[in-house]
Amino acid sequence: MRVKSVERIIVDVPFTDRQLRITEREVGNWSILELCKVTADSGHVGWGETVIHYTWCRVPDEAVARVIGQNPISVMNDDSLGAGLQMALFDLVGNILEVPVHQLMGRKVRDQVPLSWWSIDASPADWAAEAKDAVANGYDSFKLKPRPWWDIVEQIDAIDAVVPRSFKLDLDPNGTLKDAESALPVIQRLEAFETVAIFETPIPQHDIEGNRALRQQIRSSIAMHFGSPPFLTGIQEEVCDGYVIGAGKSEVIRQGLLSAEADKPFWLQLVGNGLTTTWAGHLGAILSHATWPAITCLNLYSDHLLVDPIAVADGHHSISDRPGLGVTVDQDAVERYRVQDEDLAPFIDKGELYTHPQPRIISSITYPDGNRIHMGSSSQGYGYFIEGKGPTYVEGVTLDIRHDDGSAEWDDLFQRALQEPVRED
């Protein structure tokens, strides 16, 4: 049993129509996947995938060279191989040995694993529409990205009006609520909605005192990315109720076992399409405390690249006991979305990753008093607001997306806003 070849295929899988519009400001490049097809000398095949513009580890060229000719069992636990290659090797070994991937990892503790719908920040109407789609597709939870440039209370109110009372919302401000004093009144307003369940990183995770104070004063759970602050410090200081875990197989299991020892639930955050969601499901099936809904962002994609798309019912999807990952790649779909060599060549020649053109967009925050802040890149807002240069929450604030209109005035503002947010009082 030896690895004979590794084929790497770049595909660009379109997002759903609404998410194409929502994500263009920030995460549109997540549609670009690298598929790894690993073939053994026995003829068996394994598949894996990597979101090359968002992953815990891309597949390095040297890793591909390193596994050729090797027994896949001897290398598959090495996280440095990268997301798609490690996944494909486990799928390959499972297919050769005729056992499911979860059996290669440990003892299965559940047949179905929870899965969450996901969206980057968007208008109240768009979030409500996404929530309705989530319910219609069998989900019972939705992870959201609240930002200071939207009225988060209005956003949650819009969702609350279209989902059942059992539906749960997990909110991830990415630290933009700044500190405990600023965050507390916002969280308390949001806790008026019984659908609100978890806050991930409401304020920066290194603020141990602030996170501990928040946790003592709110009813919702606080989730933190595992390891910040250090695990033992976080447990001793009681800064959170559970974790966000995302890494390679060996590190995920290590963090999952530590979480279990501390009796802390967690969600797996392994972003990708159908193969990644299936992989996350096998990990979730063996880890006792993987009880919070996994975040894979599967709902972004218009095609799962699987012959049988992943189905969700009552907020869960079933984990197959068939060999390997237990799913069949839709190779017609792979060819349909494959990025052709002539499109890849300019990037390869420059030693760059294939990417979409950077959109020319001005994101204009408008406050009820007429003041505005213009951003040339949505990522600018994180540091700007965490540093206290903008308010944590203002009722009635809105974000306007302004595309290039060809005018000199637009271009001048865009160029200035790319350097730093531009205030207009």
N, C-alpha and C positions, 0 to 999 in steps of 0.2 A: 504494500500500500504506500504509494509515493505520489507527491504532487507533480503532475506532468506539465501543467500550464496554468497561467493566470491571465485571463482576458479582462481588460478594463474598458468599460463602455460608458461614455458620457451621454446622459439623457437630460432633456429639459421638459419636465412634465407640467403642463399648464395648471395653474391654480383655478379654483372655481371662479366664476365671473365676479362675484362680489369681492372675494379675497384678492383677485387681481388688482382691483381698485384700492382696497384697504392697504395692501402690503407694498404698493409701489414706492412708498416713501422710505421704507426701511428694510424689509426682509424679502423682497421679491426674488433675490438670488437663491433663496432656499429651494426654488423649483429645480435647480441644477443638481443632479445626482450623479455620482460615479458608481456604477454597478461593477461588482467583481464576480466573475464566473471562473471558479476553480475546478479543474478537471484532474482526476487521478489516473494513474496508469491502468486502473481497472475499468475505466470508462465512466465511473460515477462522477457526478457534478454537484457542486455546492454554490449557492448564490449569497451575496451580501450587498449592502449599499451604504454609501456615505453621502451626506449632505455636505458638499465640499466647502461651502461658505458658512457652515455652522455645524461643528462637530467637536466631540471631545478629542478626536485625533484623526487627521487625514491619513490615507495609506501612503507611506513614503516609498519611493522607487526601490530603495535598498531592501525594504521588507519583502517586496515581491520577488526580488532576486534571491533573497535568503530562504524562502520557503520552497523554491523549485528543487525537486529531487528529495525533499524531506518527507518523512512520515508525518502526516498532518497532525496526528495526536501529539507528537513531540513539540509542536510549535503553537498549537491553537490557543493555549492559555496565556500567551504573551500579548499583553495589551498594547505594546509598542507597534504591533502590526497595523494598527489603525482599525477604524470601525468596520468598514465593508469587508476587508480581508479576513479579520478574525471571525466575523459572522459567517462568511462563506466557508471557512475551514470547519467550523462546528456543523454547519449544514452538510458539508461533504462527509465528515466522519459519521454523523448520524445516518446518512443514507447508506454508507458502506456497511455499518454495523447493524442497520435496520432497527435503530432505536431513536426516539425523539430527542431533540436537543436538550430539553429539560432534564432528561435522565442522565445526560453527560455532565450536568452541572450539580445535581443534588437530588433530594427527595421532594417530589411534588406535594405541596400542601393545599393547593386549590386547583380546580379545573377551569375556573373562569377568573379573569383578572379585570379590575376596574380601569376604565379609559375615559379621559376627559376631552371635551371639545376645547378649541383654543383660538384666540385672536389677539393680535396686536391692538393698540388703541385705535378707536374709531368712534364715529358719531353715535349718539343714543339710538337713532333709527337703525343704523347698521348693526350695532350690537344686539338689538332686539330681534332683528331679522336672523342673525346668526343663531341666537338662542332658540328661536322657533324651529330652525333647521336641525339644531342639536336634538331637540325633543322628538322631532319627526323621525330622526335617524336612530333613536333608541338610547341616546345619552341622557344621563341624569346629573351631569356636572359640566362646568364651563370655567376654564381658567382664562382670566382677563388681565390686561395690562393697563391699569389706571394711570393717568398722567396729569400733571398740573395744568395742562392746556385744554383739558375738558372738564366739564362739570360732572364729577364722578357720581354725585347723588342723582342727578338727572339721568345719567347712563344706567345706573342700577335700577332706578324707578321704571325706566322703559323696559328693561328685561323682566323685572318683577311682574309686570302686567301681562306677560305672555307665557310664563312658565308655571308648572304646578308647584305647590308649596314644598314638595319633597325635593325639588331641583336645588342644587347647591352651586354657589359661586366662590371661586378661589381667586383672590385678587393679589397681583404682583406689582407693586409700585416701583420695584427696583431701587429702593432707597430714596425715592423722590419726596417722601413725606418728611424728610430732612432730620427731624429729631423727635423725641418723645413728646415734648410740649406742643409741637406743631401737629404731630400725627394724631394724638389722642382725640381731639374734638372731631376730626374727620372720621376716624374709625368709629367713634360712638354714634355719629349720624348714620353711618352705613350699617351699623348693627341693628338699626331699627327694622331692617329687612331681614326676615328670618332665613332667606335664601343665602345670605352671606355666611361663609363657613371658615375660610382660612385666609390669612394675610401672609404672603411670602415677602420677606425682606422689606417690611414697611419703611424702615430707616436703615442706614448703613449697618452691616452686620458687626463691624468692629466696635460699635457703640454698645458695649456690654451693659453698662448701667441703664442706658435708655431702653434697650430691648427688654431687660428684666422688669423695668418699671411698667412698660406697656403691657407685658404679659400679665402682670398682677392686676391690671385695671380694665382689661377687656374680656369679653366672653369668648371671642373667636380664637382659634388656634393660630400660632405664629410658626411659620416654616422658614428654615434657613438652609442655604446650600451647605452641605456637609463639609466640615473642616475649617470654617471661618465663623467664629473664632475656633481655635483648636478644639477637637472633640471633647477632651476631658474638661477643659475650661468651660465650654458650653453646658456640659452636664452639671458641673459643680455650681455654676452661676445661675442655672435654670433660666436660660435666655430664650428657649424655644420649646415648642411642643412636638416638633418632628422635623424631618429633613427633606431636602431635594437631593437626589442622588443621580449622577450621570457620569459614566466613565466606561472603561472596558470591562469585560466580563469578570476578571479577577478582582479588580478594584471595586466594582459594584457589589460583588459578594462580600468582600471584606467590610465595606461600609454598611451593607445590609445586616451583617451579623453583629457588628458593633451596635447598630441601632436597636436590634432585637435585645441585646444584653441590657441596654438602657431603657427598654420597653418604649421606644419611640417609633411611631409610624413614619412612613415616608412615601413620597411618590418618585417613581423612576422618570427621569427627564432625558429621554433619548429621542432626539428629533429626527424624523424621517418619514418615509412613505410605508407601503405595505410590508416590505421585508423588515424594516426597522421596528415597526409596530409588533410584528410577529415575534421578533427577537426579544423585545422588551417583555412581551407576554410570557415567554419561556422563563426569563429571569424572575418576573413577578410571580410565576407559578411555584417557585421553590423558596422564595424569601418570605418568611412568616409575617414580617411587618410591612410588606409592600401593599398596604391596605388603602392608602390614598390613591385617587385615580391617576394613572400614568399620563404623562404629557409627551406625545409624539408628534402632534400637529398633523395627524393623518387627514383631518377634515379639510386642510388647505388644498389637497391634491384632487384634480378632476378624475384621475385614474390611479388605482392602487398598484398597477403593473402586475396584478395577480389574476390567474384564470378565475378564481373565486374570490371576489373582493371581501374584505373583512367586514363582518356583520356585527353590529352592537345591539344588545337587547338588555334592558334594565340596567344600563350603564356599564355592562361587562361584555367582553368577547371571550369566546371559548378557545382553549389551548389544545391543539391537536396532539394525539398520541401516535400519529403517523411518523415515519422515519424523517430525520433531519428537522428542518423548521416546520415541515408538514404542510407546506404550501407549494403551488406550482406557478412559476413565473410565466407571465403572458408574453411570450417572445414576439408576437406580432405587435403588441403595444410597445415593447422595447425598441423595435425597429421604427415604429411610427414616431417616437419621440427622440430617437438617436440624433445627437449633434454630429453633422457630417464632418469629415476630415478637413475639407476646405474651410469650414468655419472655425475649426479648432486650430488650424495651422498658424494663424497670426499670433495667437496666445502662446502656443508652444515655442514658436521662434523667439519670443521675448522672455521665455521662462516664466510665464504667468498662468494663472488659473483662468479657465473659461468663465466669462461673466457677462451679464447684461450691461448695456451702456448705462452710465450713471444718469438717472433722471434729473432733469432740470426743473426743480420744484421749489417754490417758496412756501414754507409753512408759517402762516401768519396767525398768531394768537391775538384774539380781540377780547378785551375786558369790557364789562358793562359801562365803565366810565369813559370809554373811547380810546384808552391807551392800548398800544399794540407792541408785540414783540415779534420780529421776523426772523425765521431760522432758515438757513440754506441747506441744512442737514438735520434730520430729526434727532440724530444722536447727540447733537450739541446740547439739547435740552436737559440731558441727564445731569451733567456736571453743573450746568448753569443753575438749575433749581436746587440740587443737593447743596450747593455752596450758598444758597440763600439769596441769590440775585433776583429771584422771582418768587411770588407768593405760592405757598403750598396748596391752597385751595381758595378759589373765588367762585361764588355762586354765579352762574350765568356765563362763565367764560366759554369761548368757542374757538375752534381751529378751522381756518380756511386754507384750502389747498389751491395754490395759484400756479398754474402751469405757464411755461414760457409763452408769452403773447407776441414775441418778436420785437417788442419796443425797447428803445435804449434805456428808458426809465426802469423797465423790469430787469434788464440785464445788470444795470448799475446796482440795484438793490440786491439782486442775487449774489453778485460778486462780493459785496460788502457783508452779506449775511453768511456767506461761506466762511469768512474769517472769524466772525463771532456774531451772536445774536444782536440784531439791531433794534433798539428801543425807539418807539415813536410816541411821544407824549402829546 
